[in-house]
Amino acid sequence: MGTIRDMIAPFDFFQPATVDDALALLSEHGDDAWVLAGGLDSFDWFKDRIKRPKVVVDLGVIESLSAISESGDGLEIGAMASLTSIVNHARIRADYPLLTTAAEHVATPQIRNQGTLGGNVSQDTRCWYYRSGWPCYRAGGNTCYAAAPQAMNREHCILGASRCVAVSPSDTAPALFALDATMVVRHGRRERVIDAEDFFIGPSTDITRMTILEAGDLLTSIRIPAQWAGARVYYEKVRDRGSWDFALESVAAAFRMDGDMVADARVVVNGVAPYPVRLEAVERSIIGSRASEDLAIGAGEVAIQGVRSLRHNDYKVPMMRNLVKRAVRSVVA
Amino acid sequence: MALIGQDIAPPDLVAKITGRAKYAEDFRAEGMVFCKMLLSPMPHARVRRIDASKALRMEGVIDILTADDVPASEAPREPILSNEPLYEGAPILAVAAVDETTAAAAIEAIDVDLEPLPFVLDPLESLRPGGPDAHEQGNYASRGEWQSVKWTEQDFADAGNHMPRGEALMEWEKGDVEAAFAQADHIVEETIVHQSITHHPMEPRSTMAYWQNGKVYCHTSTQSVARTRVSLAGTLDMDPEDVVLVSEFCGGGFGSKIAGTTHMAVPALFSRKIGRPVMLRVTRYEENYIGRARPGFQCWVKMGVRTDGKVTAIDLFLVQDSGPHGASDWNTAGMIADLTYTPESMRFRAMPIYTNTPPKAAQRGPGGAQIISMLEPILDKAARAAGVDRLEMRLLNAPDADVTFGPNETTLTSVHAKEALRQGAALFGWAEKSALSGTRVGSKASGVGIGLSPYTAGSRGFDGLVLIKPDGKLYVHQGIGNLGTHSIADTARAAADVLGLEWDDVEVVWGNTAQQLPWSSVQAGSQTTHAHTRANHAAGLDAKRKCQEVAARALGGAADDYDVGGGRVFRRGRRGSGLTLAQVAERAIEYGGRFDGHELPESIHTVTTVAAGNLAGQGLLGVAKDEFGGEGAIYSWVVGFARVEVDLETGDVEVMDYTAVTDCGTVLHPRSLGAQVFGGSIQGMGMAMTQRWVFDPKWGVSFAKRFYTARPPGILDVPLDLKWGAVGIADPQSPVGAKGIGEPPVGAGAAAITTAVADALGGNCLCRTPLTPDVILADIEGRRGFGRLEQHVG
């Protein structure tokens, strides 16, 4: 019954040299295997002895997985590309500065050196009840402690709750949504290409997972189509501590402008739901209209329709409204 | 040229930078085993039964140490291990095994049957009629007398939107407060919540201990050394001479490791029990629980001012979250409020109430930092009401040399707060920057703030011990600790300067009581700089006099015919004559008696007598107690100025620039002083802006137990534009003139932020910390936030 934290329990450790070798190991070990990318989410779980995989498959020596290359008219970013390498990549910065900025906002320089894009989108939620090892719905139990009447839930969701009220912690995911990115997932010999929006799942689909990835699956790369290259973009992350923190909320947006008219748009927020949320109603409210302060204010109001705050996160509602307003305001001449 | 006032490289620098410095957990001893502790999962419980049979059968597990194996302690004193844990994380037992992995697995295999007991996290809840008490005996104790203090329903009902105020446990008053309020031109009244926050030193409180021939050898992480040895000896009921304590490097303490730590006794006792060296490596997770925290305050305050801005009356009622074992921050808070604003009359009431949250202890500027952080924005509110510039407000109310304060009419040795304010205002550019107050660019509002923060900065009467050996060098023995402040080197220079030595001719001996260390102050309360420049100056004078006497005896004439400097004792006016210090050391050994330590003065502490006696015969010994005397309390001051931008659409606060100026007497070491001023200020900024302490009220367990959830500030959180300065006026009561600096910058950094944020919000003092985006945005938008008095949220 005694609880020990900050000491990793033993496991078998594999460092496959190729993707095929990694897939073979995942296939062989099934539910016992854990895929290790940068380790920033994984090691927290391991150190706390809450997740105790028998087998850990480290992708760190598979060189091909950290490549960033041209793909058709867009880019293909290996799942193991470090966040720093994304921040420093000239083509990404030139064509998809939304992703550069999002990656730049992750944690600290040291964590960005170690953290990967694949890991950033695959990481688990940071709900502190769940991360403390409480037997909640997400952990396979039968309650949500964070939604209890007295619970400490200022960082929890205002949208998309379904028994669980945790939020997605990814800083890069909303940018990938806005850029219409796709995720390349291998399982054995089979390869699937999934829209970023479909990669993330909510608790109503499966309360124990944040993404579609299941045992045996391997996210190998993320493709960015040319569609939004050179678009007007906006990214903002609000956090408690500037140097190192998960988002309270973030917004990522891309705009195609026709003069001062919004020709097309993607507006995505994170930190408000168990998954990043693309705000299609907001997009509809601005596409075809002249960008103006009034349009921005209206977009903010549309954004918060249907939200529902918990005891301590009511501030998230005006924060979301204002972030969406600011995103649209960024294209006002 | 005197060493004092120059930048020097401290003697531990290379070891630290290269990683060769050995901290407590880096030591190994023959046959050493590891122990892990089992921590309470509940905030208050009683152990009904411990079943360790499965763990003890595991291969590699050696033994278990329970509360029954350690010296008993009477509540509210903190036990080493306990069968009635009083907070989540309280150590119940420890297990030793051949390696740490096995010890951890053994802890997980132990069943402890716990009976949950009522608990309380918020002292105001404990004061409600029928509210729970943290201890079964009550919620307050003084000299063994327990009370279950409750206020009435009426007290709570009368409070309205303010903090309830019932009968006070502690109270003092000077002047007639009610009369003063009746005559005040403006009155401000506020309710304040200052959170508790963990200390978070980089090095956790790890310890390794072993026994040989009846002596215990202990490697630990502690702020002090000579005093920690005595403290450990007390815990083990031993003669201090049978304790060898080693702590050459300490990765920070901030008040949480003053004379060692409660749990340094675990490896010492375990090692005695099993006859093998025992290492306790404390993890970050454990440090969060057993590593101490600054007590939070809930306060009600009323301040009356005249039209010209003079504070005429302060009425301050403070409720303190004392944790399970108490803290005295409340007392300092009242003293410092009186000192900083010099009201003509003041009433101070306080309720230090036990709670089932992790133990509290002094944290850098204890009591002062919290109250300055919270009262400075209220002073600003009064200034706005009176229409007085905020800098002028402080210049008007800050004390002069004739100040008396607190219930005992305490006086000061020196005070130059007004000079610090003026110098700081010039360096910061108050005149230009205060014009930005409340201005808007887009959604961002600018605010400027000032925090003036005093704290105690010295003590008197400790011993200095120096030795000039036949190698011609001066060995300065330091019983103080080495927690990153350079005190071991900086205070040694007081002895070196008396003898006119170069820094290369000085060796500092520290960190190991086997090396013979004198009786010293605890390295806390910013005492060391003041206390040990004096003590080392005294030892230096003793050594100098003995050098003169040795020369007179060896070369003829009178002692006063000789002077000391440049590594020689020489006839006055003839620097090349006389003896080298190496020769003097040889002669001192030859002459024996008081010259080489075979005869010692009676005034020194017995700890010093033993240490000096063990050095006898090795050279010329200088040893003396600081008998320079003095009257009044020793206080240093820091004023912080900050400019912030508050984003009114997100609640985000950015610190744009910060300037701090200190009055800490003579500057010993400019570079080190700057580091202290900035380091403390940044700690204060984190306290005001980001750092938190969060508990689930239903289960009584904490969440802000990782760096990323607790959010202490990092270097990337502060602006590049940091400036500092020092008034540099010597304290007239010390022969060296230096006062301490560790504590006061925290309140200055914190208050510069709380005042600047309030300024950006048009003078709206949110009166709680931390000022995170949710708190600010909820207030701007009129959204539901935390309750006005809610503690431990965020």
Interface residues (C-beta under 8 A of the other chain):
Chain A: M1 G2 T3 I4 R5 D6 M7 A9 P10 D48 R49 T108 W128 Y129 S132 Y145 A148 Q150 A151 M152 R154 E236 V238 R239 D240 R241 G242 S243 W244 D245 F246 L248 S309 R311 H312 N313 D314 Y315 K316 V317 P318 M319 N322 L323 K325 R326
Chain B: K36 L38 L39 P41 E100 T101 A104 I107 E108 A109 I110 D111 V112 T283 R284 Y285 E286 S443 E649 T650 G651 D652 E654 M689 T690 V694 F695 D696 P697 K698 W699 V701 F703 F707 Y708 T709 R711 P713 G714 I715 L716 D717 P770 T772 P773 D774 V775 L777 A778 I780 E781 R783 R784 G785 F786 V793 G794
